[in-house]
Structures are given as structure tokens and as C-alpha cells.
């Protein structure tokens, strides 16, 4: 393995060469690295699959290319790139959850069923599964900047289309706008690990990936918090349309600003490779690398297949919980739309803290398997506690249990991406991340896509609560009956 030292940041335009690539078929970037079938580079730096190419590709590097590849340096722009990506990912995630967080209000406004509103969120999963592989291929062929521009532009377009749906009979227009945003999501979810490996050094990869995923989680958190505040539960349709328009205009303006920032800030790759593995990736890149063979190799990797299954169950449970949270809370605590959003906010904020801490921990320890096992166990415990305390009648208990569950469940999302890169190196990060997301989307459809099962799950705890309420009120009812009988007896006498 290549043990990379601290990366030097660009302080001026004069690079500081480290080690020259040799022209005799070997690479002296590190004594332990040579171009043969046993080539080993630390997977955290994630080189392209073509890094296993023949040494002839390095025999006579060109002058300028050799100069660039001989320098290992991280760019100052890297944090701007990951922050801009994180912001437009946040905007797209907000649009995913903005309907479900006030499900009952949009039901009233558009005159449709709760299931129809839920599908405004689940359409994200519906479009992701068939479009993932084509978009992953586009990412490999055209690079980060093209995919970033396309995703941000679609996100902006979808936000403005929704402004044409401010009348109760225009529900199909809001569906079209949401479908456009769901397509934009396909261009977003597979990018965090790719951005981290292309722009960041080996000692920053996990942290950078956590920051990139952080934006998506922050968008979900804002989507839980802001819509209940901006759109109150009122009967007047005109006033309700006015409040909804404010929310749509705000998100449209933000999406437009972020599109402009992507055009200005986002670049394909830094001038110099940020790690030795990335330097080899540039030098050995082959246009003939087979995309389909890469997918076949991934599915032959048993460890990766197991990760895909378990990651899908964990992330799918989170997405299903986010989609149905408003309905669950309102059923047990009527009129608590704002607190339902705050509970969702608590889940995501706790998860963001978990994501950042897990990224820092993995950069230091590289204990991917052990950390994954601990997170899975704690997620299971948190889900059980949340399930059995939801109907106790105490909102503060729900806040605590939801936050504890979210810390582990949501915090695992970036950890899963980086673990996949470690297990599948040197395959493309975009493909491995995309397959993880497909598993999560499919799990959500299985959990929340069946209308009858969804209703059944939502009614179970409600029935228990009604039984307890009846039992609690029974003494008062008996006293009333006895009093009425005494009155009748007295009048008869």
C-alpha cells in the first residue's frame, strides 16, 4: 500500500515536485509501487479501474503531462467545490421531503389522498433505479463538471415548474415538477465519493465524503422544519395558495443561485493530482475500459454484495421513516404538524453529527468493518426503542428516541459510500455508490410502496392508543351513568 504523507496545499503557481515518474516501466512514486498485476495503492484514494493497465502507458510521458503528474498537491478550490455540491444537493433533498413533511395540508389543498402525496416523495426512488446506470456511464464518460451542471440545472427547472401548480386543480403540474427534481437527484447521489477521491488527499477522503453527504441530510432537515412554518394548516384556499407560493419562490430562487455558483466554481479536476493513487489514475487512464465488465466484477465481489443488501435495508428504513413521519406523528398526536417537522429535524441533525464524526473516525482509524457492525447494531436497537415508545403519549420521549436512532441510522450513509470504495477498489466510485443507492431506493419501495400495508402499519399503534383512552375514561363514564341513575331514581320517588 501507499502510505501517503500530508498533502501540500497550493500556495502559488509554482509546484513543488515530489517524485518523478520513471520511463523504464516502473513508477518510483513509492518504493512499494510498481506497474505489474500486483499493483497496490491505498483504496481511499480510489484510482480508476484502468489503473491496472500495462506499463507501456507510462513509457514516454509528454513534457507538460509529466510535470503535472510528478506533483502531489491538494487544491485550495477543493473545499469550494465540495461545499457548492453540498448546497445544491441540500436544495434537491429539501424538494424531496417538502410535501411529505406537511402531508395533510397538501392533501387538503389539492384534494388528493395521502398516498398520492407520499408518491411525490417516492417518485424519487421510481426514477433513480432505471436511470442510475445511464447516469453512471455519463459520469465516467463526461466527468464531474458536466454531471454537476446537468443535475443543478434540472433541480432549478423543477423548482420553477412547481410555481405553476398553485391552484387545487393543478396537481399534475406539481407532479411534473417533482419528477424533474427526481431526475436531478440521479445526477447528485452518486457524486460524493467521486468528488472526494478526485479533489482530496488520502487523509481527507472520508471527511470530504461526509461533508458532501452532509448537504443532502441538511436539506432533509430543513425540509422537515421550514414547510410547517411557512405553510400553516388553514382552511382558506387562497391564503393557503399564497403561503405555498412563498415556499416555492424561495426554493426557486435558491436553486437558481446555486446553478450560477456551479457554473462559476465547479471544475472537472484540480490542476495537480491530490494523491499518488490519483496521479496513477491520470497516467494510466484508458478510454477502452469496459463499463459493463466493471459492473459484473462488482457483483462478483461477495463483500460488496453483502454491503449493498445491508446498506439498502438501513437507508431504505430511513427514507421510509422520513416519508411517513408526518402521518405517523399526526395520527398519534393530532394537530402537531410543527412538532412532526421538528422530530424529523432532530433525526437528521443527529444523523449529520454522526456522519461527520464517523468521517473523522474513519480518516484516523480505517476500521470500516468494525464501525459498520457497531452502527448496524445500534440502529436496530434505536429503531426498536422508537417503535415501542411512539404511542406512549409523550412527545419529549419521541424526540429523544428519534434523535438516538437518527444518530446511527443517518450517520451511516457516508460511511457506507466510503466502505464501498474500499471494498471495490479500483472500480469506479460512481458505480459502487450508485448501486448502494439503488438498494436503498428499492428497500423504500418495498417498505412504503404497498398502500394496504402502509395503512395497516399506521393503524396498529392508533388502535392501541384508542383502547387505552377508552380504558382511562371508563371510570368517568361509570360515574356519569351512576349519577344519571341516581337522578332518575330521585325523580321517580
Residue pairs with C-beta under 8 A, 6 or more apart in sequence:
1 32
1 40
1 41
1 42
2 29
2 30
2 32
2 33
2 40
2 41
2 42
2 45
2 202
2 276
2 277
3 30
3 42
4 42
4 45
4 72
4 201
4 202
4 203
4 275
4 276
4 277
6 201
6 203
7 72
7 73
7 74
7 201
7 202
7 203
7 204
7 274
7 275
8 16
8 72
8 73
8 74
9 73
9 74
9 75
9 76
10 73
10 74
10 75
10 76
10 271
10 272
15 67
15 71
15 73
15 272
16 71
16 73
17 67
17 70
17 71
18 29
18 70
18 71
18 72
19 28
19 29
19 30
19 70
19 72
20 28
20 66
20 70
21 27
21 28
21 29
21 58
21 61
21 66
21 69
21 70
21 283
22 28
23 58
23 59
23 60
23 61
25 35
25 55
25 56
25 58
25 59
26 34
26 35
26 55
27 33
27 34
27 35
27 58
27 280
27 283
29 276
29 279
29 280
30 276
32 40
33 39
33 40
33 41
33 276
33 280
35 54
35 55
35 58
35 284
36 55
37 52
39 51
39 52
41 47
41 51
41 276
41 277
41 280
41 425
41 426
42 202
42 277
43 277
43 421
43 422
43 425
43 426
44 197
44 202
44 205
44 206
44 366
44 418
44 421
44 422
45 197
45 201
45 202
45 205
45 275
45 276
45 277
45 278
46 193
46 197
46 205
46 277
46 278
46 281
46 421
46 425
46 426
46 429
47 277
47 278
47 280
47 281
47 284
47 425
47 426
48 281
48 284
48 285
48 289
48 426
48 428
49 289
49 294
49 426
49 427
49 428
50 281
50 284
50 285
50 286
50 289
51 277
51 280
51 281
51 284
51 426
52 284
52 426
53 284
53 286
57 283
57 284
57 286
58 283
58 284
61 69
61 283
65 283
68 271
68 272
68 273
68 282
69 273
69 279
69 282
69 283
71 272
71 273
72 272
72 273
72 274
72 275
72 276
72 279
73 270
73 272
73 273
73 274
74 199
74 200
74 201
74 204
74 270
74 274
75 199
75 270
75 271
75 272
75 274
77 199
77 265
77 267
77 270
78 199
78 200
78 208
78 270
78 274
80 265
81 195
81 199
81 265
81 266
81 267
82 195
82 196
82 199
82 200
82 208
82 211
82 212
83 211
84 258
84 261
84 262
84 265
84 266
85 148
85 188
85 191
85 192
85 195
85 212
85 215
85 266
86 211
86 212
86 214
86 215
86 216
86 218
87 215
87 258
87 261
88 148
88 151
88 152
88 155
88 188
88 215
88 255
88 258
88 259
88 261
88 262
89 188
89 212
89 215
89 216
89 219
90 215
90 216
90 218
90 219
90 222
91 155
91 159
91 219
91 251
91 254
91 255
91 258
92 151
92 155
92 181
92 184
92 185
92 188
92 216
92 219
93 215
93 216
93 217
93 218
93 219
93 220
93 223
94 219
94 220
94 222
94 223
94 226
94 251
95 155
95 158
95 159
95 178
95 181
95 223
95 251
96 121
96 124
96 181
96 182
96 185
96 219
96 220
96 223
97 121
97 219
97 220
97 223
97 224
97 322
97 323
97 344
98 223
98 226
98 227
98 247
98 251
99 106
99 117
99 120
99 121
99 178
100 117
100 118
100 120
100 121
100 322
100 323
100 324
100 325
100 326
101 223
101 224
101 227
101 228
101 325
101 326
101 340
101 341
101 344
102 227
102 228
102 231
102 233
102 326
102 337
102 341
103 114
103 117
103 118
103 326
103 327
103 330
104 114
104 233
104 326
104 327
104 330
104 337
105 231
105 233
105 240
105 337
106 112
106 117
106 120
107 113
107 114
107 116
107 117
108 233
108 235
108 240
109 168
109 237
109 240
109 241
109 244
110 116
110 117
110 168
110 171
110 174
111 168
111 171
112 171
114 327
115 451
115 454
116 171
118 323
118 324
118 327
118 448
118 454
120 174
120 175
120 178
121 322
121 323
122 323
122 444
122 445
122 448
122 449
123 175
123 178
123 179
123 182
124 181
124 182
124 185
124 441
125 319
125 441
125 442
125 444
125 445
126 182
126 445
127 179
127 182
127 183
127 185
127 186
128 182
128 185
128 186
128 189
128 437
128 438
128 441
129 438
129 441
129 442
131 183
131 186
132 186
132 190
132 434
132 435
132 437
132 438
133 295
133 434
135 147
135 186
135 187
135 190
135 434
136 190
136 428
136 430
136 431
136 434
137 291
138 146
138 147
139 147
139 190
139 191
139 194
139 428
139 430
140 291
140 428
140 430
140 431
143 268
143 269
144 191
144 194
144 195
144 198
144 266
144 268
144 269
145 266
145 267
145 268
147 187
147 191
148 187
148 191
148 262
148 266
149 262
149 263
149 266
150 184
150 187
151 184
151 185
151 186
151 187
151 188
151 191
152 184
152 255
152 258
152 259
152 262
153 184
153 259
154 180
154 181
154 183
154 184
154 187
155 181
155 184
155 188
155 255
155 258
155 259
156 252
156 255
156 256
156 258
156 259
157 180
158 177
158 178
158 179
158 180
158 181
158 182
158 183
158 184
159 177
159 181
159 248
159 251
159 252
159 254
159 255
159 256
160 177
160 252
160 255
160 256
161 173
161 176
161 177
161 180
162 173
162 174
162 177
162 178
162 248
162 251
162 252
163 245
163 248
163 249
163 252
164 170
164 173
164 177
165 171
165 172
165 173
165 174
165 177
166 241
166 244
166 245
166 248
167 241
168 237
188 216
189 216
189 433
189 434
189 437
190 429
190 430
190 431
190 433
190 434
190 437
191 212
191 430
191 433
192 209
192 212
192 213
192 414
192 417
192 433
193 209
193 417
193 418
193 420
193 421
193 429
193 430
193 432
193 433
194 428
194 429
194 430
194 433
195 208
195 209
195 212
196 204
196 205
196 206
196 208
196 209
196 212
196 418
196 429
197 205
197 278
197 421
197 429
198 269
198 270
198 274
198 278
199 208
199 269
199 270
199 274
200 207
200 208
200 274
200 275
201 274
201 275
202 275
202 277
203 363
204 363
205 363
205 418
206 358
206 359
206 360
206 362
206 363
206 414
206 415
206 418
207 356
207 359
207 360
207 363
208 359
209 359
209 414
209 417
209 418
210 355
210 356
210 358
210 359
210 360
210 414
211 356
211 359
212 414
213 355
213 413
213 414
213 417
214 352
214 355
214 356
214 414
216 413
217 348
217 351
217 352
217 355
217 410
217 413
218 348
218 352
220 322
220 344
220 348
221 344
221 345
221 348
221 349
221 352
223 344
224 322
224 325
224 340
224 341
224 342
224 343
224 344
224 345
224 347
224 348
225 341
225 342
225 344
225 345
226 247
226 341
227 247
227 341
228 337
228 338
228 340
228 341
229 338
229 341
230 243
230 246
230 247
230 250
231 240
231 243
231 244
231 247
232 243
233 335
233 337
234 240
234 243
273 279
273 281
273 282
281 426
291 431
294 427
294 428
294 431
295 431
297 427
298 304
298 424
298 427
298 431
298 432
298 435
299 305
301 423
301 424
303 423
304 420
304 423
304 424
304 432
307 372
307 416
307 419
307 420
307 423
307 436
308 435
308 436
308 439
309 439
310 372
310 376
311 412
311 416
311 420
311 436
311 439
311 440
312 436
312 438
312 439
312 440
312 442
312 443
313 443
314 376
314 379
314 409
314 412
314 416
314 440
315 412
315 413
315 416
315 436
315 437
315 439
315 440
315 443
316 439
316 440
316 441
316 442
316 443
316 444
316 446
316 447
317 383
317 409
317 443
317 447
318 347
318 351
318 406
318 409
318 410
318 413
319 440
319 441
319 443
319 444
320 443
320 444
320 447
320 448
321 347
322 344
322 347
323 444
323 448
324 448
324 454
324 458
325 340
325 343
325 344
325 347
326 337
326 340
326 341
326 344
327 458
328 390
328 458
329 336
329 339
329 340
329 343
329 398
330 336
330 337
330 340
331 458
331 459
331 461
331 462
332 390
332 391
332 393
332 461
332 462
332 465
333 339
333 340
333 395
336 395
339 395
342 399
343 395
343 398
343 399
343 402
346 399
346 402
346 403
346 406
347 402
347 403
347 405
347 406
347 409
347 410
348 406
348 410
349 403
349 406
350 403
350 404
350 406
350 407
350 410
350 411
351 406
351 407
351 409
351 410
351 411
351 413
352 410
352 411
353 407
353 411
354 406
354 407
354 408
354 410
354 411
354 412
355 410
355 411
355 412
355 413
355 414
355 415
357 411
358 371
358 375
358 411
358 412
358 414
358 415
359 414
359 415
359 418
361 367
361 371
362 368
362 371
362 415
362 418
365 371
368 415
368 418
368 419
368 422
369 419
371 415
372 412
372 415
372 416
372 419
375 408
375 411
375 412
375 415
376 412
378 408
379 405
379 408
379 409
379 412
382 401
382 404
382 405
382 406
382 407
382 408
382 409
383 405
383 409
385 401
385 404
385 405
386 398
386 401
386 402
386 404
386 405
389 397
389 398
389 401
390 398
390 401
390 461
391 461
391 462
391 464
391 465
393 465
416 436
417 429
417 432
417 433
417 436
420 432
420 433
420 435
420 436
421 429
421 432
421 433
423 432
424 432
448 454
